[in-house]
């Protein structure tokens, strides 16, 4: 098996891992009900996504 000839320095290792950081989620307002929701996800309050009903909510079931 191949082995590295030199040890990877702290600088090179940290530069490589600089892309591993988590980013904040983008939060927007739902166009249907106005609640805050995560972008590109179905609204947890009303279940709408791009004008279509995707999720069943407790209001619809009862």
N, CA, C and O atoms as a Maestro MAE file, in Angstrom:
{
 s_m_m2io_version
 :::
 2.0.0
}

f_m_ct {
 s_m_title
 :::
 protein
 m_atom[248] {
  # First column is atom index #
  i_m_mmod_type
  r_m_x_coord
  r_m_y_coord
  r_m_z_coord
  i_m_residue_number
  s_m_chain_name
  s_m_pdb_residue_name
  s_m_pdb_atom_name
  i_m_atomic_number
  :::
  1 25 0.830 -1.188 0.000 1 A "UNK " " N  " 7
  2 3 0.000 0.000 0.000 1 A "UNK " " CA " 6
  3 2 0.866 1.239 0.000 1 A "UNK " " C  " 6
  4 15 1.991 1.226 0.499 1 A "UNK " " O  " 8
  5 25 0.342 2.295 -0.555 2 A "UNK " " N  " 7
  6 3 1.080 3.545 -0.615 2 A "UNK " " CA " 6
  7 2 1.051 4.240 0.740 2 A "UNK " " C  " 6
  8 15 0.046 4.222 1.451 2 A "UNK " " O  " 8
  9 25 2.182 4.852 1.074 3 A "UNK " " N  " 7
  10 3 2.299 5.616 2.311 3 A "UNK " " CA " 6
  11 2 2.785 7.014 1.965 3 A "UNK " " C  " 6
  12 15 3.554 7.190 1.020 3 A "UNK " " O  " 8
  13 25 2.339 8.012 2.729 4 A "UNK " " N  " 7
  14 3 2.824 9.366 2.463 4 A "UNK " " CA " 6
  15 2 4.302 9.487 2.786 4 A "UNK " " C  " 6
  16 15 4.776 8.948 3.787 4 A "UNK " " O  " 8
  17 25 5.024 10.193 1.937 5 A "UNK " " N  " 7
  18 3 6.459 10.363 2.141 5 A "UNK " " CA " 6
  19 2 6.739 11.371 3.246 5 A "UNK " " C  " 6
  20 15 7.697 11.220 4.005 5 A "UNK " " O  " 8
  21 25 5.900 12.401 3.335 6 A "UNK " " N  " 7
  22 3 6.053 13.444 4.348 6 A "UNK " " CA " 6
  23 2 4.759 13.582 5.139 6 A "UNK " " C  " 6
  24 15 3.670 13.297 4.640 6 A "UNK " " O  " 8
  25 25 4.900 14.021 6.365 7 A "UNK " " N  " 7
  26 3 3.737 14.280 7.211 7 A "UNK " " CA " 6
  27 2 3.012 15.528 6.700 7 A "UNK " " C  " 6
  28 15 3.647 16.512 6.320 7 A "UNK " " O  " 8
  29 25 1.673 15.476 6.694 8 A "UNK " " N  " 7
  30 3 0.894 16.636 6.269 8 A "UNK " " CA " 6
  31 2 0.942 17.680 7.378 8 A "UNK " " C  " 6
  32 15 0.613 17.388 8.527 8 A "UNK " " O  " 8
  33 25 1.347 18.881 7.035 9 A "UNK " " N  " 7
  34 3 1.485 19.950 8.027 9 A "UNK " " CA " 6
  35 2 0.124 20.407 8.531 9 A "UNK " " C  " 6
  36 15 -0.900 20.147 7.898 9 A "UNK " " O  " 8
  37 25 0.116 21.091 9.676 10 A "UNK " " N  " 7
  38 3 -1.137 21.618 10.234 10 A "UNK " " CA " 6
  39 2 -1.804 22.571 9.251 10 A "UNK " " C  " 6
  40 15 -3.025 22.558 9.091 10 A "UNK " " O  " 8
  41 25 -1.006 23.386 8.603 11 A "UNK " " N  " 7
  42 3 -1.540 24.369 7.665 11 A "UNK " " CA " 6
  43 2 -2.265 23.691 6.501 11 A "UNK " " C  " 6
  44 15 -3.394 24.058 6.174 11 A "UNK " " O  " 8
  45 25 -1.629 22.715 5.882 12 A "UNK " " N  " 7
  46 3 -2.245 22.008 4.747 12 A "UNK " " CA " 6
  47 2 -3.482 21.236 5.179 12 A "UNK " " C  " 6
  48 15 -4.482 21.200 4.463 12 A "UNK " " O  " 8
  49 25 -3.410 20.622 6.349 13 A "UNK " " N  " 7
  50 3 -4.533 19.851 6.861 13 A "UNK " " CA " 6
  51 2 -5.731 20.761 7.130 13 A "UNK " " C  " 6
  52 15 -6.865 20.410 6.801 13 A "UNK " " O  " 8
  53 25 -5.484 21.921 7.723 14 A "UNK " " N  " 7
  54 3 -6.564 22.851 8.037 14 A "UNK " " CA " 6
  55 2 -7.119 23.519 6.783 14 A "UNK " " C  " 6
  56 15 -8.308 23.828 6.723 14 A "UNK " " O  " 8
  57 25 -6.270 23.743 5.784 15 A "UNK " " N  " 7
  58 3 -6.763 24.297 4.523 15 A "UNK " " CA " 6
  59 2 -7.706 23.310 3.834 15 A "UNK " " C  " 6
  60 15 -8.711 23.708 3.243 15 A "UNK " " O  " 8
  61 25 -7.380 22.048 3.915 16 A "UNK " " N  " 7
  62 3 -8.219 21.023 3.304 16 A "UNK " " CA " 6
  63 2 -9.562 20.921 4.032 16 A "UNK " " C  " 6
  64 15 -10.601 20.720 3.403 16 A "UNK " " O  " 8
  65 25 -9.535 21.060 5.345 17 A "UNK " " N  " 7
  66 3 -10.739 20.911 6.143 17 A "UNK " " CA " 6
  67 2 -11.542 22.198 6.254 17 A "UNK " " C  " 6
  68 15 -12.583 22.211 6.911 17 A "UNK " " O  " 8
  69 25 -11.097 23.258 5.642 18 A "UNK " " N  " 7
  70 3 -11.813 24.536 5.750 18 A "UNK " " CA " 6
  71 2 -13.180 24.472 5.087 18 A "UNK " " C  " 6
  72 15 -14.044 25.295 5.390 18 A "UNK " " O  " 8
  73 25 -13.398 23.522 4.194 19 A "UNK " " N  " 7
  74 3 -14.675 23.398 3.495 19 A "UNK " " CA " 6
  75 2 -15.660 22.513 4.244 19 A "UNK " " C  " 6
  76 15 -16.791 22.335 3.792 19 A "UNK " " O  " 8
  77 25 -15.256 21.962 5.370 20 A "UNK " " N  " 7
  78 3 -16.116 21.048 6.115 20 A "UNK " " CA " 6
  79 2 -17.069 21.760 7.062 20 A "UNK " " C  " 6
  80 15 -17.906 21.111 7.689 20 A "UNK " " O  " 8
  81 25 -16.965 23.075 7.181 21 A "UNK " " N  " 7
  82 3 -17.792 23.823 8.122 21 A "UNK " " CA " 6
  83 2 -19.261 23.786 7.693 21 A "UNK " " C  " 6
  84 15 -19.568 23.782 6.500 21 A "UNK " " O  " 8
  85 25 -20.160 23.758 8.673 22 A "UNK " " N  " 7
  86 3 -21.589 23.779 8.390 22 A "UNK " " CA " 6
  87 2 -22.040 25.211 8.129 22 A "UNK " " C  " 6
  88 15 -21.530 26.153 8.735 22 A "UNK " " O  " 8
  89 25 -22.989 25.364 7.231 23 A "UNK " " N  " 7
  90 3 -23.518 26.686 6.910 23 A "UNK " " CA " 6
  91 2 -24.875 26.854 7.566 23 A "UNK " " C  " 6
  92 15 -25.550 25.870 7.870 23 A "UNK " " O  " 8
  93 25 -25.277 28.096 7.785 24 A "UNK " " N  " 7
  94 3 -26.594 28.380 8.329 24 A "UNK " " CA " 6
  95 2 -27.657 28.089 7.276 24 A "UNK " " C  " 6
  96 15 -27.437 28.301 6.083 24 A "UNK " " O  " 8
  97 25 -28.801 27.605 7.724 25 A "UNK " " N  " 7
  98 3 -29.893 27.341 6.805 25 A "UNK " " CA " 6
  99 2 -30.554 28.652 6.413 25 A "UNK " " C  " 6
  100 15 -30.654 29.574 7.222 25 A "UNK " " O  " 8
  101 25 -31.006 28.730 5.165 26 A "UNK " " N  " 7
  102 3 -31.678 29.924 4.673 26 A "UNK " " CA " 6
  103 2 -33.146 29.838 5.069 26 A "UNK " " C  " 6
  104 15 -33.835 28.875 4.730 26 A "UNK " " O  " 8
  105 25 -33.617 30.852 5.790 27 A "UNK " " N  " 7
  106 3 -34.993 30.874 6.272 27 A "UNK " " CA " 6
  107 2 -35.768 31.930 5.494 27 A "UNK " " C  " 6
  108 15 -35.317 33.067 5.355 27 A "UNK " " O  " 8
  109 25 -36.942 31.543 4.987 28 A "UNK " " N  " 7
  110 3 -37.804 32.453 4.240 28 A "UNK " " CA " 6
  111 2 -39.220 32.393 4.804 28 A "UNK " " C  " 6
  112 15 -39.501 31.610 5.711 28 A "UNK " " O  " 8
  113 25 -40.095 33.208 4.273 29 A "UNK " " N  " 7
  114 3 -41.498 33.183 4.667 29 A "UNK " " CA " 6
  115 2 -42.287 32.357 3.659 29 A "UNK " " C  " 6
  116 15 -42.056 32.440 2.453 29 A "UNK " " O  " 8
  117 25 -43.213 31.566 4.166 30 A "UNK " " N  " 7
  118 3 -44.074 30.750 3.310 30 A "UNK " " CA " 6
  119 2 -44.999 31.680 2.522 30 A "UNK " " C  " 6
  120 15 -45.614 32.580 3.094 30 A "UNK " " O  " 8
  121 25 -45.094 31.461 1.227 31 A "UNK " " N  " 7
  122 3 -45.947 32.319 0.394 31 A "UNK " " CA " 6
  123 2 -47.428 32.016 0.600 31 A "UNK " " C  " 6
  124 15 -48.276 32.829 0.233 31 A "UNK " " O  " 8
  125 25 -47.752 30.864 1.180 32 A "UNK " " N  " 7
  126 3 -49.143 30.469 1.378 32 A "UNK " " CA " 6
  127 2 -49.693 30.942 2.727 32 A "UNK " " C  " 6
  128 15 -50.773 31.528 2.791 32 A "UNK " " O  " 8
  129 25 -48.930 30.677 3.820 33 A "UNK " " N  " 7
  130 3 -49.457 31.017 5.152 33 A "UNK " " CA " 6
  131 2 -48.652 32.106 5.854 33 A "UNK " " C  " 6
  132 15 -49.126 32.664 6.844 33 A "UNK " " O  " 8
  133 25 -47.452 32.427 5.377 34 A "UNK " " N  " 7
  134 3 -46.660 33.499 5.962 34 A "UNK " " CA " 6
  135 2 -45.751 33.082 7.105 34 A "UNK " " C  " 6
  136 15 -45.023 33.920 7.639 34 A "UNK " " O  " 8
  137 25 -45.770 31.801 7.501 35 A "UNK " " N  " 7
  138 3 -44.887 31.319 8.564 35 A "UNK " " CA " 6
  139 2 -43.447 31.234 8.050 35 A "UNK " " C  " 6
  140 15 -43.212 31.101 6.849 35 A "UNK " " O  " 8
  141 25 -42.490 31.313 8.976 36 A "UNK " " N  " 7
  142 3 -41.100 31.145 8.576 36 A "UNK " " CA " 6
  143 2 -40.829 29.670 8.315 36 A "UNK " " C  " 6
  144 15 -41.309 28.796 9.036 36 A "UNK " " O  " 8
  145 25 -40.046 29.413 7.264 37 A "UNK " " N  " 7
  146 3 -39.741 28.037 6.880 37 A "UNK " " CA " 6
  147 2 -38.350 27.970 6.273 37 A "UNK " " C  " 6
  148 15 -37.814 28.989 5.835 37 A "UNK " " O  " 8
  149 25 -37.763 26.786 6.243 38 A "UNK " " N  " 7
  150 3 -36.461 26.572 5.624 38 A "UNK " " CA " 6
  151 2 -36.655 26.559 4.116 38 A "UNK " " C  " 6
  152 15 -37.597 25.952 3.607 38 A "UNK " " O  " 8
  153 25 -35.761 27.231 3.406 39 A "UNK " " N  " 7
  154 3 -35.873 27.344 1.962 39 A "UNK " " CA " 6
  155 2 -35.764 25.969 1.292 39 A "UNK " " C  " 6
  156 15 -35.008 25.116 1.755 39 A "UNK " " O  " 8
  157 25 -36.497 25.755 0.230 40 A "UNK " " N  " 7
  158 3 -36.518 24.522 -0.567 40 A "UNK " " CA " 6
  159 2 -37.022 23.317 0.218 40 A "UNK " " C  " 6
  160 15 -36.625 22.186 -0.062 40 A "UNK " " O  " 8
  161 25 -37.892 23.550 1.197 41 A "UNK " " N  " 7
  162 3 -38.520 22.484 1.967 41 A "UNK " " CA " 6
  163 2 -40.008 22.787 2.068 41 A "UNK " " C  " 6
  164 15 -40.422 23.937 1.917 41 A "UNK " " O  " 8
  165 25 -40.803 21.772 2.320 42 A "UNK " " N  " 7
  166 3 -42.232 21.978 2.518 42 A "UNK " " CA " 6
  167 2 -42.448 22.703 3.839 42 A "UNK " " C  " 6
  168 15 -41.724 22.467 4.806 42 A "UNK " " O  " 8
  169 25 -43.434 23.575 3.881 43 A "UNK " " N  " 7
  170 3 -43.755 24.328 5.097 43 A "UNK " " CA " 6
  171 2 -44.285 23.358 6.146 43 A "UNK " " C  " 6
  172 15 -45.184 22.567 5.861 43 A "UNK " " O  " 8
  173 25 -43.736 23.412 7.357 44 A "UNK " " N  " 7
  174 3 -44.184 22.507 8.417 44 A "UNK " " CA " 6
  175 2 -45.529 22.940 8.989 44 A "UNK " " C  " 6
  176 15 -46.207 22.137 9.630 44 A "UNK " " O  " 8
  177 25 -45.925 24.179 8.772 45 A "UNK " " N  " 7
  178 3 -47.185 24.670 9.326 45 A "UNK " " CA " 6
  179 2 -48.370 24.309 8.433 45 A "UNK " " C  " 6
  180 15 -49.373 23.783 8.916 45 A "UNK " " O  " 8
  181 25 -48.259 24.589 7.142 46 A "UNK " " N  " 7
  182 3 -49.404 24.355 6.251 46 A "UNK " " CA " 6
  183 2 -49.180 23.189 5.277 46 A "UNK " " C  " 6
  184 15 -50.143 22.718 4.672 46 A "UNK " " O  " 8
  185 25 -47.945 22.714 5.111 47 A "UNK " " N  " 7
  186 3 -47.679 21.581 4.234 47 A "UNK " " CA " 6
  187 2 -47.588 21.923 2.762 47 A "UNK " " C  " 6
  188 15 -47.616 21.022 1.924 47 A "UNK " " O  " 8
  189 25 -47.478 23.198 2.420 48 A "UNK " " N  " 7
  190 3 -47.415 23.634 1.019 48 A "UNK " " CA " 6
  191 2 -45.966 23.706 0.541 48 A "UNK " " C  " 6
  192 15 -45.069 24.055 1.308 48 A "UNK " " O  " 8
  193 25 -45.745 23.374 -0.735 49 A "UNK " " N  " 7
  194 3 -44.450 23.561 -1.375 49 A "UNK " " CA " 6
  195 2 -44.699 23.882 -2.839 49 A "UNK " " C  " 6
  196 15 -45.286 23.081 -3.567 49 A "UNK " " O  " 8
  197 25 -44.250 25.059 -3.270 50 A "UNK " " N  " 7
  198 3 -44.430 25.535 -4.644 50 A "UNK " " CA " 6
  199 2 -45.899 25.500 -5.075 50 A "UNK " " C  " 6
  200 15 -46.219 25.107 -6.197 50 A "UNK " " O  " 8
  201 25 -46.781 25.915 -4.169 51 A "UNK " " N  " 7
  202 3 -48.190 26.012 -4.498 51 A "UNK " " CA " 6
  203 2 -48.967 24.709 -4.455 51 A "UNK " " C  " 6
  204 15 -50.154 24.691 -4.781 51 A "UNK " " O  " 8
  205 25 -48.319 23.611 -4.056 52 A "UNK " " N  " 7
  206 3 -49.000 22.322 -3.978 52 A "UNK " " CA " 6
  207 2 -49.022 21.847 -2.530 52 A "UNK " " C  " 6
  208 15 -48.113 22.150 -1.758 52 A "UNK " " O  " 8
  209 25 -50.061 21.103 -2.165 53 A "UNK " " N  " 7
  210 3 -50.147 20.538 -0.829 53 A "UNK " " CA " 6
  211 2 -49.349 19.233 -0.803 53 A "UNK " " C  " 6
  212 15 -49.709 18.265 -1.473 53 A "UNK " " O  " 8
  213 25 -48.265 19.215 -0.026 54 A "UNK " " N  " 7
  214 3 -47.376 18.061 0.015 54 A "UNK " " CA " 6
  215 2 -47.598 17.243 1.287 54 A "UNK " " C  " 6
  216 15 -47.702 16.017 1.230 54 A "UNK " " O  " 8
  217 25 -47.670 17.919 2.432 55 A "UNK " " N  " 7
  218 3 -47.811 17.251 3.718 55 A "UNK " " CA " 6
  219 2 -49.225 17.410 4.251 55 A "UNK " " C  " 6
  220 15 -49.864 18.444 4.055 55 A "UNK " " O  " 8
  221 25 -49.706 16.372 4.928 56 A "UNK " " N  " 7
  222 3 -50.992 16.485 5.608 56 A "UNK " " CA " 6
  223 2 -50.745 17.116 6.973 56 A "UNK " " C  " 6
  224 15 -49.853 16.693 7.708 56 A "UNK " " O  " 8
  225 25 -51.525 18.111 7.302 57 A "UNK " " N  " 7
  226 3 -51.393 18.774 8.605 57 A "UNK " " CA " 6
  227 2 -52.539 18.318 9.496 57 A "UNK " " C  " 6
  228 15 -53.472 17.671 9.020 57 A "UNK " " O  " 8
  229 25 -52.480 18.647 10.779 58 A "UNK " " N  " 7
  230 3 -53.514 18.225 11.715 58 A "UNK " " CA " 6
  231 2 -54.849 18.885 11.410 58 A "UNK " " C  " 6
  232 15 -55.902 18.334 11.731 58 A "UNK " " O  " 8
  233 25 -54.815 20.076 10.785 59 A "UNK " " N  " 7
  234 3 -56.053 20.770 10.431 59 A "UNK " " CA " 6
  235 2 -56.803 20.022 9.330 59 A "UNK " " C  " 6
  236 15 -58.034 19.976 9.343 59 A "UNK " " O  " 8
  237 25 -56.080 19.443 8.388 60 A "UNK " " N  " 7
  238 3 -56.700 18.732 7.269 60 A "UNK " " CA " 6
  239 2 -57.253 17.376 7.715 60 A "UNK " " C  " 6
  240 15 -58.305 16.953 7.237 60 A "UNK " " O  " 8
  241 25 -56.545 16.683 8.641 61 A "UNK " " N  " 7
  242 3 -56.945 15.353 9.067 61 A "UNK " " CA " 6
  243 2 -58.214 15.370 9.891 61 A "UNK " " C  " 6
  244 15 -59.040 14.465 9.772 61 A "UNK " " O  " 8
  245 25 -58.387 16.402 10.738 62 A "UNK " " N  " 7
  246 3 -59.496 16.444 11.694 62 A "UNK " " CA " 6
  247 2 -60.735 16.910 11.084 62 A "UNK " " C  " 6
  248 15 -61.760 17.001 11.759 62 A "UNK " " O  " 8
  :::
 }
 m_bond[247] {
  # First column is bond index #
  i_m_from
  i_m_to
  i_m_order
  :::
  1 1 2 1
  2 2 3 1
  3 3 4 2
  4 3 5 1
  5 5 6 1
  6 6 7 1
  7 7 8 2
  8 7 9 1
  9 9 10 1
  10 10 11 1
  11 11 12 2
  12 11 13 1
  13 13 14 1
  14 14 15 1
  15 15 16 2
  16 15 17 1
  17 17 18 1
  18 18 19 1
  19 19 20 2
  20 19 21 1
  21 21 22 1
  22 22 23 1
  23 23 24 2
  24 23 25 1
  25 25 26 1
  26 26 27 1
  27 27 28 2
  28 27 29 1
  29 29 30 1
  30 30 31 1
  31 31 32 2
  32 31 33 1
  33 33 34 1
  34 34 35 1
  35 35 36 2
  36 35 37 1
  37 37 38 1
  38 38 39 1
  39 39 40 2
  40 39 41 1
  41 41 42 1
  42 42 43 1
  43 43 44 2
  44 43 45 1
  45 45 46 1
  46 46 47 1
  47 47 48 2
  48 47 49 1
  49 49 50 1
  50 50 51 1
  51 51 52 2
  52 51 53 1
  53 53 54 1
  54 54 55 1
  55 55 56 2
  56 55 57 1
  57 57 58 1
  58 58 59 1
  59 59 60 2
  60 59 61 1
  61 61 62 1
  62 62 63 1
  63 63 64 2
  64 63 65 1
  65 65 66 1
  66 66 67 1
  67 67 68 2
  68 67 69 1
  69 69 70 1
  70 70 71 1
  71 71 72 2
  72 71 73 1
  73 73 74 1
  74 74 75 1
  75 75 76 2
  76 75 77 1
  77 77 78 1
  78 78 79 1
  79 79 80 2
  80 79 81 1
  81 81 82 1
  82 82 83 1
  83 83 84 2
  84 83 85 1
  85 85 86 1
  86 86 87 1
  87 87 88 2
  88 87 89 1
  89 89 90 1
  90 90 91 1
  91 91 92 2
  92 91 93 1
  93 93 94 1
  94 94 95 1
  95 95 96 2
  96 95 97 1
  97 97 98 1
  98 98 99 1
  99 99 100 2
  100 99 101 1
  101 101 102 1
  102 102 103 1
  103 103 104 2
  104 103 105 1
  105 105 106 1
  106 106 107 1
  107 107 108 2
  108 107 109 1
  109 109 110 1
  110 110 111 1
  111 111 112 2
  112 111 113 1
  113 113 114 1
  114 114 115 1
  115 115 116 2
  116 115 117 1
  117 117 118 1
  118 118 119 1
  119 119 120 2
  120 119 121 1
  121 121 122 1
  122 122 123 1
  123 123 124 2
  124 123 125 1
  125 125 126 1
  126 126 127 1
  127 127 128 2
  128 127 129 1
  129 129 130 1
  130 130 131 1
  131 131 132 2
  132 131 133 1
  133 133 134 1
  134 134 135 1
  135 135 136 2
  136 135 137 1
  137 137 138 1
  138 138 139 1
  139 139 140 2
  140 139 141 1
  141 141 142 1
  142 142 143 1
  143 143 144 2
  144 143 145 1
  145 145 146 1
  146 146 147 1
  147 147 148 2
  148 147 149 1
  149 149 150 1
  150 150 151 1
  151 151 152 2
  152 151 153 1
  153 153 154 1
  154 154 155 1
  155 155 156 2
  156 155 157 1
  157 157 158 1
  158 158 159 1
  159 159 160 2
  160 159 161 1
  161 161 162 1
  162 162 163 1
  163 163 164 2
  164 163 165 1
  165 165 166 1
  166 166 167 1
  167 167 168 2
  168 167 169 1
  169 169 170 1
  170 170 171 1
  171 171 172 2
  172 171 173 1
  173 173 174 1
  174 174 175 1
  175 175 176 2
  176 175 177 1
  177 177 178 1
  178 178 179 1
  179 179 180 2
  180 179 181 1
  181 181 182 1
  182 182 183 1
  183 183 184 2
  184 183 185 1
  185 185 186 1
  186 186 187 1
  187 187 188 2
  188 187 189 1
  189 189 190 1
  190 190 191 1
  191 191 192 2
  192 191 193 1
  193 193 194 1
  194 194 195 1
  195 195 196 2
  196 195 197 1
  197 197 198 1
  198 198 199 1
  199 199 200 2
  200 199 201 1
  201 201 202 1
  202 202 203 1
  203 203 204 2
  204 203 205 1
  205 205 206 1
  206 206 207 1
  207 207 208 2
  208 207 209 1
  209 209 210 1
  210 210 211 1
  211 211 212 2
  212 211 213 1
  213 213 214 1
  214 214 215 1
  215 215 216 2
  216 215 217 1
  217 217 218 1
  218 218 219 1
  219 219 220 2
  220 219 221 1
  221 221 222 1
  222 222 223 1
  223 223 224 2
  224 223 225 1
  225 225 226 1
  226 226 227 1
  227 227 228 2
  228 227 229 1
  229 229 230 1
  230 230 231 1
  231 231 232 2
  232 231 233 1
  233 233 234 1
  234 234 235 1
  235 235 236 2
  236 235 237 1
  237 237 238 1
  238 238 239 1
  239 239 240 2
  240 239 241 1
  241 241 242 1
  242 242 243 1
  243 243 244 2
  244 243 245 1
  245 245 246 1
  246 246 247 1
  247 247 248 2
  :::
 }
}
